[in-house]
Amino acid sequence: MAPLPKRKRSKSRRGHRASHFAAPKATLGVCPQCRNPKLSHMVCKVCGTYAGRQVIKVAAE
Ligand SMILES: [Zn+2]
């Protein structure tokens, strides 16, 4: 027989453990090209630039 916990974990104890389950908030930066908020280390979806150069084509420019 496999070892089993002796007692049920109370709602309080479960909640205390679950308080660390939330994913961290993504860090938002500002695009130096168009000043729109963008995810850091990601291509800007508004103007399609990364590190000062065009990387992807964007419909509206
Ligand atoms: Zn941009």
N, CA, C, O and the ligand as a Tripos MOL2 file, in Angstrom:
@<TRIPOS>MOLECULE
protein
  245   243    62     0     0
PROTEIN
NO_CHARGES

@<TRIPOS>ATOM
      1 N           0.8330   -1.2020    0.0000 N.3       1 MET1
      2 CA          0.0000    0.0000    0.0000 C.3       1 MET1
      3 C           0.8700    1.2550    0.0000 C.2       1 MET1
      4 O           1.8670    1.3580    0.7160 O.2       1 MET1
      5 N           0.4570    2.1800   -0.8150 N.am      2 ALA2
      6 CA          1.2420    3.4150   -0.9080 C.3       2 ALA2
      7 C           1.0020    4.2910    0.3200 C.2       2 ALA2
      8 O          -0.0900    4.2790    0.8880 O.2       2 ALA2
      9 N           2.0150    5.0470    0.7300 N.am      3 PRO3
     10 CA          1.8250    5.9470    1.8730 C.3       3 PRO3
     11 C           0.8020    7.0230    1.5430 C.2       3 PRO3
     12 O           0.8100    7.5850    0.4480 O.2       3 PRO3
     13 N          -0.0640    7.3030    2.4810 N.am      4 LEU4
     14 CA         -1.1200    8.2850    2.2690 C.3       4 LEU4
     15 C          -1.0630    9.3600    3.3570 C.2       4 LEU4
     16 O          -0.6360    9.0840    4.4780 O.2       4 LEU4
     17 N          -1.4900   10.5840    3.0320 N.am      5 PRO5
     18 CA         -1.5330   11.6280    4.0690 C.3       5 PRO5
     19 C          -2.5170   11.2540    5.1660 C.2       5 PRO5
     20 O          -3.6000   10.7290    4.9070 O.2       5 PRO5
     21 N          -2.1130   11.5380    6.3930 N.am      6 LYS6
     22 CA         -2.9090   11.1180    7.5450 C.3       6 LYS6
     23 C          -4.1990   11.9210    7.6480 C.2       6 LYS6
     24 O          -5.2550   11.3850    7.9850 O.2       6 LYS6
     25 N          -4.0950   13.2180    7.3530 N.am      7 ARG7
     26 CA         -5.2600   14.0890    7.5080 C.3       7 ARG7
     27 C          -5.5230   14.8780    6.2350 C.2       7 ARG7
     28 O          -4.6350   15.0860    5.4080 O.2       7 ARG7
     29 N          -6.7720   15.3100    6.1070 N.am      8 LYS8
     30 CA         -7.1320   16.1940    4.9990 C.3       8 LYS8
     31 C          -6.5300   17.5760    5.2560 C.2       8 LYS8
     32 O          -6.5530   18.0810    6.3790 O.2       8 LYS8
     33 N          -5.9840   18.1860    4.1760 N.am      9 ARG9
     34 CA         -5.4670   19.5460    4.2870 C.3       9 ARG9
     35 C          -6.6430   20.5060    4.3610 C.2       9 ARG9
     36 O          -7.5440   20.4600    3.5230 O.2       9 ARG9
     37 N          -6.6320   21.3650    5.3530 N.am     10 SER10
     38 CA         -7.7410   22.2980    5.5130 C.3      10 SER10
     39 C          -7.7760   23.2920    4.3550 C.2      10 SER10
     40 O          -6.7840   23.4840    3.6510 O.2      10 SER10
     41 N          -8.9450   23.9230    4.1720 N.am     11 LYS11
     42 CA         -9.0810   24.9300    3.1200 C.3      11 LYS11
     43 C          -8.0470   26.0330    3.3010 C.2      11 LYS11
     44 O          -7.4980   26.5610    2.3340 O.2      11 LYS11
     45 N          -7.7940   26.3670    4.5670 N.am     12 SER12
     46 CA         -6.8280   27.4270    4.8430 C.3      12 SER12
     47 C          -5.4410   27.0380    4.3650 C.2      12 SER12
     48 O          -4.7700   27.8240    3.6970 O.2      12 SER12
     49 N          -5.0020   25.8190    4.7050 N.am     13 ARG13
     50 CA         -3.6620   25.3780    4.2980 C.3      13 ARG13
     51 C          -3.5740   25.2750    2.7810 C.2      13 ARG13
     52 O          -2.5740   25.6730    2.1840 O.2      13 ARG13
     53 N          -4.6230   24.7410    2.1600 N.am     14 ARG14
     54 CA         -4.6340   24.6390    0.7000 C.3      14 ARG14
     55 C          -4.5140   26.0330    0.0820 C.2      14 ARG14
     56 O          -3.7720   26.2360   -0.8790 O.2      14 ARG14
     57 N          -5.2590   26.9940    0.6500 N.am     15 GLY15
     58 CA         -5.2260   28.3550    0.1340 C.3      15 GLY15
     59 C          -3.8560   28.9840    0.2760 C.2      15 GLY15
     60 O          -3.3930   29.6920   -0.6180 O.2      15 GLY15
     61 N          -3.2090   28.7220    1.4020 N.am     16 HIS16
     62 CA         -1.8680   29.2830    1.6090 C.3      16 HIS16
     63 C          -0.9020   28.7730    0.5490 C.2      16 HIS16
     64 O          -0.0830   29.5370    0.0370 O.2      16 HIS16
     65 N          -0.9930   27.4770    0.2130 N.am     17 ARG17
     66 CA         -0.1110   26.9170   -0.8010 C.3      17 ARG17
     67 C          -0.4610   27.4890   -2.1760 C.2      17 ARG17
     68 O           0.4180   27.8160   -2.9730 O.2      17 ARG17
     69 N          -1.7870   27.6020   -2.4340 N.am     18 ALA18
     70 CA         -2.2360   28.0720   -3.7470 C.3      18 ALA18
     71 C          -1.9290   29.5440   -3.9660 C.2      18 ALA18
     72 O          -2.0320   30.0310   -5.0920 O.2      18 ALA18
     73 N          -1.5560   30.2570   -2.9230 N.am     19 SER19
     74 CA         -1.2670   31.6830   -3.0790 C.3      19 SER19
     75 C          -0.0490   31.8980   -3.9650 C.2      19 SER19
     76 O           0.1750   33.0170   -4.4280 O.2      19 SER19
     77 N           0.7430   30.8630   -4.2130 N.am     20 HIS20
     78 CA          1.9300   31.0060   -5.0600 C.3      20 HIS20
     79 C           1.7020   30.4420   -6.4630 C.2      20 HIS20
     80 O           2.6480   30.3380   -7.2440 O.2      20 HIS20
     81 N           0.4550   30.0770   -6.7950 N.am     21 PHE21
     82 CA          0.1910   29.4260   -8.0890 C.3      21 PHE21
     83 C           0.0820   30.4150   -9.2460 C.2      21 PHE21
     84 O           0.2740   30.0310  -10.3990 O.2      21 PHE21
     85 N          -0.2230   31.6760   -8.9610 N.am     22 ALA22
     86 CA         -0.4950   32.6390  -10.0260 C.3      22 ALA22
     87 C           0.7430   32.8610  -10.8880 C.2      22 ALA22
     88 O           1.8630   32.9210  -10.3810 O.2      22 ALA22
     89 N           0.5270   32.9830  -12.2050 N.am     23 ALA23
     90 CA          1.6290   33.2600  -13.1300 C.3      23 ALA23
     91 C           2.0860   34.6960  -12.9430 C.2      23 ALA23
     92 O           1.2610   35.5730  -12.6890 O.2      23 ALA23
     93 N           3.3880   34.9580  -13.0640 N.am     24 PRO24
     94 CA          3.8740   36.3300  -12.9020 C.3      24 PRO24
     95 C           3.3890   37.2160  -14.0330 C.2      24 PRO24
     96 O           3.1900   36.7610  -15.1590 O.2      24 PRO24
     97 N           3.2050   38.4870  -13.7140 N.am     25 LYS25
     98 CA          2.7410   39.4390  -14.7280 C.3      25 LYS25
     99 C           3.8380   39.6560  -15.7610 C.2      25 LYS25
    100 O           5.0180   39.7700  -15.4310 O.2      25 LYS25
    101 N           3.4150   39.7100  -17.0250 N.am     26 ALA26
    102 CA          4.3720   39.9560  -18.1070 C.3      26 ALA26
    103 C           4.8700   41.3900  -18.0050 C.2      26 ALA26
    104 O           4.0900   42.3130  -17.7720 O.2      26 ALA26
    105 N           6.1930   41.5710  -18.1840 N.am     27 THR27
    106 CA          6.7470   42.9200  -18.0800 C.3      27 THR27
    107 C           6.4910   43.6750  -19.3760 C.2      27 THR27
    108 O           6.8780   43.2300  -20.4560 O.2      27 THR27
    109 N           5.8370   44.8160  -19.2520 N.am     28 LEU28
    110 CA          5.5200   45.6380  -20.4090 C.3      28 LEU28
    111 C           6.5830   46.7170  -20.5670 C.2      28 LEU28
    112 O           6.9610   47.3920  -19.6090 O.2      28 LEU28
    113 N           7.0520   46.8590  -21.7970 N.am     29 GLY29
    114 CA          7.9580   47.9510  -22.0960 C.3      29 GLY29
    115 C           7.3030   48.9030  -23.0660 C.2      29 GLY29
    116 O           6.1570   48.6860  -23.4600 O.2      29 GLY29
    117 N           7.9910   49.9430  -23.4580 N.am     30 VAL30
    118 CA          7.4600   50.8940  -24.4310 C.3      30 VAL30
    119 C           8.3120   50.8020  -25.6920 C.2      30 VAL30
    120 O           9.5410   50.8290  -25.6320 O.2      30 VAL30
    121 N           7.6370   50.6920  -26.8320 N.am     31 CYS31
    122 CA          8.3540   50.6100  -28.1000 C.3      31 CYS31
    123 C           9.0490   51.9430  -28.3770 C.2      31 CYS31
    124 O           8.3930   52.9850  -28.3710 O.2      31 CYS31
    125 N          10.3730   51.9340  -28.6220 N.am     32 PRO32
    126 CA         11.0640   53.2080  -28.9000 C.3      32 PRO32
    127 C          10.6560   53.8030  -30.2360 C.2      32 PRO32
    128 O          10.8640   54.9930  -30.4730 O.2      32 PRO32
    129 N          10.0640   52.9670  -31.1360 N.am     33 GLN33
    130 CA          9.6900   53.4420  -32.4730 C.3      33 GLN33
    131 C           8.3490   54.1730  -32.4490 C.2      33 GLN33
    132 O           8.2350   55.3070  -32.9160 O.2      33 GLN33
    133 N           7.3290   53.4960  -31.8910 N.am     34 CYS34
    134 CA          5.9720   54.0520  -31.9690 C.3      34 CYS34
    135 C           5.4060   54.4100  -30.5980 C.2      34 CYS34
    136 O           4.2650   54.8610  -30.5060 O.2      34 CYS34
    137 N           6.1800   54.2170  -29.5350 N.am     35 ARG35
    138 CA          5.7690   54.5950  -28.1670 C.3      35 ARG35
    139 C           4.5800   53.7920  -27.6500 C.2      35 ARG35
    140 O           3.9730   54.1640  -26.6460 O.2      35 ARG35
    141 N           4.2460   52.7060  -28.3190 N.am     36 ASN36
    142 CA          3.1380   51.8770  -27.8410 C.3      36 ASN36
    143 C           3.6680   50.8580  -26.8370 C.2      36 ASN36
    144 O           4.8330   50.4700  -26.9150 O.2      36 ASN36
    145 N           2.8340   50.4210  -25.8990 N.am     37 PRO37
    146 CA          3.2900   49.3870  -24.9640 C.3      37 PRO37
    147 C           3.4970   48.0620  -25.6800 C.2      37 PRO37
    148 O           2.6670   47.6580  -26.4960 O.2      37 PRO37
    149 N           4.5870   47.3900  -25.3840 N.am     38 LYS38
    150 CA          4.8690   46.0950  -25.9990 C.3      38 LYS38
    151 C           5.5600   45.2040  -24.9770 C.2      38 LYS38
    152 O           6.0870   45.6840  -23.9740 O.2      38 LYS38
    153 N           5.5530   43.8810  -25.2460 N.am     39 LEU39
    154 CA          6.2510   42.9490  -24.3770 C.3      39 LEU39
    155 C           7.7510   43.0790  -24.6220 C.2      39 LEU39
    156 O           8.2070   43.1190  -25.7650 O.2      39 LEU39
    157 N           8.5060   43.1450  -23.5370 N.am     40 SER40
    158 CA          9.9470   43.2570  -23.6930 C.3      40 SER40
    159 C          10.5170   41.9850  -24.3110 C.2      40 SER40
    160 O          10.0020   40.8940  -24.0680 O.2      40 SER40
    161 N          11.5700   42.1150  -25.1020 N.am     41 HIS41
    162 CA         12.2310   41.0260  -25.8260 C.3      41 HIS41
    163 C          11.3260   40.4260  -26.8990 C.2      41 HIS41
    164 O          11.5540   39.3010  -27.3460 O.2      41 HIS41
    165 N          10.2920   41.1740  -27.3180 N.am     42 MET42
    166 CA          9.3760   40.7080  -28.3620 C.3      42 MET42
    167 C           9.2800   41.7950  -29.4450 C.2      42 MET42
    168 O           9.4630   42.9840  -29.1840 O.2      42 MET42
    169 N           8.9840   41.3350  -30.6680 N.am     43 VAL43
    170 CA          8.7820   42.2860  -31.7570 C.3      43 VAL43
    171 C           7.5380   43.1180  -31.4660 C.2      43 VAL43
    172 O           6.5290   42.5810  -31.0090 O.2      43 VAL43
    173 N           7.5980   44.4070  -31.7230 N.am     44 CYS44
    174 CA          6.4410   45.2780  -31.5280 C.3      44 CYS44
    175 C           5.3940   44.9390  -32.5750 C.2      44 CYS44
    176 O           5.6840   44.9220  -33.7710 O.2      44 CYS44
    177 N           4.1590   44.6660  -32.1150 N.am     45 LYS45
    178 CA          3.1080   44.2580  -33.0470 C.3      45 LYS45
    179 C           2.5140   45.4540  -33.7850 C.2      45 LYS45
    180 O           1.8550   45.2820  -34.8100 O.2      45 LYS45
    181 N           2.7370   46.6490  -33.2800 N.am     46 VAL46
    182 CA          2.1360   47.8290  -33.9000 C.3      46 VAL46
    183 C           2.9630   48.2740  -35.1080 C.2      46 VAL46
    184 O           2.4100   48.5070  -36.1830 O.2      46 VAL46
    185 N           4.2810   48.3920  -34.9390 N.am     47 CYS47
    186 CA          5.1090   48.8740  -36.0480 C.3      47 CYS47
    187 C           6.0110   47.7750  -36.6180 C.2      47 CYS47
    188 O           6.6440   47.9870  -37.6530 O.2      47 CYS47
    189 N           6.0870   46.6140  -35.9730 N.am     48 GLY48
    190 CA          6.8530   45.4930  -36.5090 C.3      48 GLY48
    191 C           8.3570   45.6510  -36.4370 C.2      48 GLY48
    192 O           9.0720   45.0660  -37.2500 O.2      48 GLY48
    193 N           8.8540   46.4200  -35.4910 N.am     49 THR49
    194 CA         10.2990   46.6110  -35.3710 C.3      49 THR49
    195 C          10.8280   45.9180  -34.1270 C.2      49 THR49
    196 O          10.1020   45.6890  -33.1600 O.2      49 THR49
    197 N          12.1210   45.5900  -34.1790 N.am     50 TYR50
    198 CA         12.8100   45.0860  -32.9990 C.3      50 TYR50
    199 C          14.2490   45.5890  -33.0500 C.2      50 TYR50
    200 O          14.9240   45.4580  -34.0710 O.2      50 TYR50
    201 N          14.7030   46.1540  -31.9620 N.am     51 ALA51
    202 CA         16.0590   46.7070  -31.8470 C.3      51 ALA51
    203 C          16.3300   47.7040  -32.9670 C.2      51 ALA51
    204 O          17.4320   47.7430  -33.5150 O.2      51 ALA51
    205 N          15.3230   48.5110  -33.3080 N.am     52 GLY52
    206 CA         15.5270   49.6010  -34.2450 C.3      52 GLY52
    207 C          15.4470   49.2330  -35.7060 C.2      52 GLY52
    208 O          15.6810   50.0870  -36.5620 O.2      52 GLY52
    209 N          15.1160   47.9550  -36.0350 N.am     53 ARG53
    210 CA         15.0020   47.6120  -37.4460 C.3      53 ARG53
    211 C          13.6950   46.8720  -37.7030 C.2      53 ARG53
    212 O          13.1210   46.2530  -36.8070 O.2      53 ARG53
    213 N          13.2260   46.9570  -38.9870 N.am     54 GLN54
    214 CA         11.9600   46.3240  -39.3720 C.3      54 GLN54
    215 C          12.1450   44.8010  -39.4030 C.2      54 GLN54
    216 O          13.0560   44.2990  -40.0610 O.2      54 GLN54
    217 N          11.2970   44.0820  -38.7040 N.am     55 VAL55
    218 CA         11.4320   42.6330  -38.6470 C.3      55 VAL55
    219 C          10.2530   41.9470  -39.3220 C.2      55 VAL55
    220 O          10.4460   40.9870  -40.0670 O.2      55 VAL55
    221 N           9.0250   42.4240  -39.0740 N.am     56 ILE56
    222 CA          7.8420   41.8290  -39.6930 C.3      56 ILE56
    223 C           7.0640   42.9160  -40.4020 C.2      56 ILE56
    224 O           7.1470   44.0980  -40.0670 O.2      56 ILE56
    225 N           6.2890   42.4700  -41.4140 N.am     57 LYS57
    226 CA          5.4520   43.4240  -42.1390 C.3      57 LYS57
    227 C           4.1570   43.6670  -41.3650 C.2      57 LYS57
    228 O           3.5260   42.7330  -40.8710 O.2      57 LYS57
    229 N           3.7830   44.9170  -41.2730 N.am     58 VAL58
    230 CA          2.5510   45.2810  -40.5940 C.3      58 VAL58
    231 C           1.6280   45.9410  -41.6180 C.2      58 VAL58
    232 O           2.0650   46.7430  -42.4430 O.2      58 VAL58
    233 N           0.3320   45.5830  -41.5460 N.am     59 ALA59
    234 CA         -0.6380   46.0650  -42.5410 C.3      59 ALA59
    235 C          -0.7170   47.5830  -42.5550 C.2      59 ALA59
    236 O          -0.5310   48.2080  -43.5980 O.2      59 ALA59
    237 N          -0.9950   48.1790  -41.3920 N.am     60 ALA60
    238 CA         -1.1570   49.6260  -41.3240 C.3      60 ALA60
    239 C           0.1380   50.2510  -40.8130 C.2      60 ALA60
    240 O           0.5880   49.9410  -39.7100 O.2      60 ALA60
    241 N           0.7400   51.1380  -41.6210 N.am     61 GLU61
    242 CA          1.9630   51.8180  -41.1730 C.3      61 GLU61
    243 C           1.8680   53.3000  -41.3540 C.2      61 GLU61
    244 O           2.8100   54.0230  -41.0280 O.2      61 GLU61
    245 ZN          6.3300   49.8510  -32.2180 Zn       62 ZN62
@<TRIPOS>BOND
     1     1     2 1
     2     2     3 1
     3     3     4 2
     4     3     5 am
     5     5     6 1
     6     6     7 1
     7     7     8 2
     8     7     9 am
     9     9    10 1
    10    10    11 1
    11    11    12 2
    12    11    13 am
    13    13    14 1
    14    14    15 1
    15    15    16 2
    16    15    17 am
    17    17    18 1
    18    18    19 1
    19    19    20 2
    20    19    21 am
    21    21    22 1
    22    22    23 1
    23    23    24 2
    24    23    25 am
    25    25    26 1
    26    26    27 1
    27    27    28 2
    28    27    29 am
    29    29    30 1
    30    30    31 1
    31    31    32 2
    32    31    33 am
    33    33    34 1
    34    34    35 1
    35    35    36 2
    36    35    37 am
    37    37    38 1
    38    38    39 1
    39    39    40 2
    40    39    41 am
    41    41    42 1
    42    42    43 1
    43    43    44 2
    44    43    45 am
    45    45    46 1
    46    46    47 1
    47    47    48 2
    48    47    49 am
    49    49    50 1
    50    50    51 1
    51    51    52 2
    52    51    53 am
    53    53    54 1
    54    54    55 1
    55    55    56 2
    56    55    57 am
    57    57    58 1
    58    58    59 1
    59    59    60 2
    60    59    61 am
    61    61    62 1
    62    62    63 1
    63    63    64 2
    64    63    65 am
    65    65    66 1
    66    66    67 1
    67    67    68 2
    68    67    69 am
    69    69    70 1
    70    70    71 1
    71    71    72 2
    72    71    73 am
    73    73    74 1
    74    74    75 1
    75    75    76 2
    76    75    77 am
    77    77    78 1
    78    78    79 1
    79    79    80 2
    80    79    81 am
    81    81    82 1
    82    82    83 1
    83    83    84 2
    84    83    85 am
    85    85    86 1
    86    86    87 1
    87    87    88 2
    88    87    89 am
    89    89    90 1
    90    90    91 1
    91    91    92 2
    92    91    93 am
    93    93    94 1
    94    94    95 1
    95    95    96 2
    96    95    97 am
    97    97    98 1
    98    98    99 1
    99    99   100 2
   100    99   101 am
   101   101   102 1
   102   102   103 1
   103   103   104 2
   104   103   105 am
   105   105   106 1
   106   106   107 1
   107   107   108 2
   108   107   109 am
   109   109   110 1
   110   110   111 1
   111   111   112 2
   112   111   113 am
   113   113   114 1
   114   114   115 1
   115   115   116 2
   116   115   117 am
   117   117   118 1
   118   118   119 1
   119   119   120 2
   120   119   121 am
   121   121   122 1
   122   122   123 1
   123   123   124 2
   124   123   125 am
   125   125   126 1
   126   126   127 1
   127   127   128 2
   128   127   129 am
   129   129   130 1
   130   130   131 1
   131   131   132 2
   132   131   133 am
   133   133   134 1
   134   134   135 1
   135   135   136 2
   136   135   137 am
   137   137   138 1
   138   138   139 1
   139   139   140 2
   140   139   141 am
   141   141   142 1
   142   142   143 1
   143   143   144 2
   144   143   145 am
   145   145   146 1
   146   146   147 1
   147   147   148 2
   148   147   149 am
   149   149   150 1
   150   150   151 1
   151   151   152 2
   152   151   153 am
   153   153   154 1
   154   154   155 1
   155   155   156 2
   156   155   157 am
   157   157   158 1
   158   158   159 1
   159   159   160 2
   160   159   161 am
   161   161   162 1
   162   162   163 1
   163   163   164 2
   164   163   165 am
   165   165   166 1
   166   166   167 1
   167   167   168 2
   168   167   169 am
   169   169   170 1
   170   170   171 1
   171   171   172 2
   172   171   173 am
   173   173   174 1
   174   174   175 1
   175   175   176 2
   176   175   177 am
   177   177   178 1
   178   178   179 1
   179   179   180 2
   180   179   181 am
   181   181   182 1
   182   182   183 1
   183   183   184 2
   184   183   185 am
   185   185   186 1
   186   186   187 1
   187   187   188 2
   188   187   189 am
   189   189   190 1
   190   190   191 1
   191   191   192 2
   192   191   193 am
   193   193   194 1
   194   194   195 1
   195   195   196 2
   196   195   197 am
   197   197   198 1
   198   198   199 1
   199   199   200 2
   200   199   201 am
   201   201   202 1
   202   202   203 1
   203   203   204 2
   204   203   205 am
   205   205   206 1
   206   206   207 1
   207   207   208 2
   208   207   209 am
   209   209   210 1
   210   210   211 1
   211   211   212 2
   212   211   213 am
   213   213   214 1
   214   214   215 1
   215   215   216 2
   216   215   217 am
   217   217   218 1
   218   218   219 1
   219   219   220 2
   220   219   221 am
   221   221   222 1
   222   222   223 1
   223   223   224 2
   224   223   225 am
   225   225   226 1
   226   226   227 1
   227   227   228 2
   228   227   229 am
   229   229   230 1
   230   230   231 1
   231   231   232 2
   232   231   233 am
   233   233   234 1
   234   234   235 1
   235   235   236 2
   236   235   237 am
   237   237   238 1
   238   238   239 1
   239   239   240 2
   240   239   241 am
   241   241   242 1
   242   242   243 1
   243   243   244 2
@<TRIPOS>SUBSTRUCTURE
     1 MET1         2 RESIDUE 1 A MET
     2 ALA2         6 RESIDUE 1 A ALA
     3 PRO3        10 RESIDUE 1 A PRO
     4 LEU4        14 RESIDUE 1 A LEU
     5 PRO5        18 RESIDUE 1 A PRO
     6 LYS6        22 RESIDUE 1 A LYS
     7 ARG7        26 RESIDUE 1 A ARG
     8 LYS8        30 RESIDUE 1 A LYS
     9 ARG9        34 RESIDUE 1 A ARG
    10 SER10       38 RESIDUE 1 A SER
    11 LYS11       42 RESIDUE 1 A LYS
    12 SER12       46 RESIDUE 1 A SER
    13 ARG13       50 RESIDUE 1 A ARG
    14 ARG14       54 RESIDUE 1 A ARG
    15 GLY15       58 RESIDUE 1 A GLY
    16 HIS16       62 RESIDUE 1 A HIS
    17 ARG17       66 RESIDUE 1 A ARG
    18 ALA18       70 RESIDUE 1 A ALA
    19 SER19       74 RESIDUE 1 A SER
    20 HIS20       78 RESIDUE 1 A HIS
    21 PHE21       82 RESIDUE 1 A PHE
    22 ALA22       86 RESIDUE 1 A ALA
    23 ALA23       90 RESIDUE 1 A ALA
    24 PRO24       94 RESIDUE 1 A PRO
    25 LYS25       98 RESIDUE 1 A LYS
    26 ALA26      102 RESIDUE 1 A ALA
    27 THR27      106 RESIDUE 1 A THR
    28 LEU28      110 RESIDUE 1 A LEU
    29 GLY29      114 RESIDUE 1 A GLY
    30 VAL30      118 RESIDUE 1 A VAL
    31 CYS31      122 RESIDUE 1 A CYS
    32 PRO32      126 RESIDUE 1 A PRO
    33 GLN33      130 RESIDUE 1 A GLN
    34 CYS34      134 RESIDUE 1 A CYS
    35 ARG35      138 RESIDUE 1 A ARG
    36 ASN36      142 RESIDUE 1 A ASN
    37 PRO37      146 RESIDUE 1 A PRO
    38 LYS38      150 RESIDUE 1 A LYS
    39 LEU39      154 RESIDUE 1 A LEU
    40 SER40      158 RESIDUE 1 A SER
    41 HIS41      162 RESIDUE 1 A HIS
    42 MET42      166 RESIDUE 1 A MET
    43 VAL43      170 RESIDUE 1 A VAL
    44 CYS44      174 RESIDUE 1 A CYS
    45 LYS45      178 RESIDUE 1 A LYS
    46 VAL46      182 RESIDUE 1 A VAL
    47 CYS47      186 RESIDUE 1 A CYS
    48 GLY48      190 RESIDUE 1 A GLY
    49 THR49      194 RESIDUE 1 A THR
    50 TYR50      198 RESIDUE 1 A TYR
    51 ALA51      202 RESIDUE 1 A ALA
    52 GLY52      206 RESIDUE 1 A GLY
    53 ARG53      210 RESIDUE 1 A ARG
    54 GLN54      214 RESIDUE 1 A GLN
    55 VAL55      218 RESIDUE 1 A VAL
    56 ILE56      222 RESIDUE 1 A ILE
    57 LYS57      226 RESIDUE 1 A LYS
    58 VAL58      230 RESIDUE 1 A VAL
    59 ALA59      234 RESIDUE 1 A ALA
    60 ALA60      238 RESIDUE 1 A ALA
    61 GLU61      242 RESIDUE 1 A GLU
    62 ZN62       245 GROUP 0 **** ****
